Amino acid sequence: MDVHHDIVTGTVGADGRITVSMTGHSFERAIGSTKAPVSQFPEFGAFVIRRADRANPAASKP
């Protein structure tokens, strides 16, 4: 999982659900690891959901 570069944008559907694809994501080596990075998608994925600041979009970036 690559929390700094793998950014997905979208909106909440009319039913209140957020849909995130489990394919096509980037991944990075684990902090402190010397092993090659391995993707856990599509079997497992973890996501950080943030509300965008519409008045100042730059403030919403991690």
Buried (B, 14 or more C-beta within 10 A) or exposed (E): BEEEEBEEEEEEEEEEEEEEEEEEBEBBEEEEEEEEEEBEBEEEBEEEEEEEEEEEEEEEEE
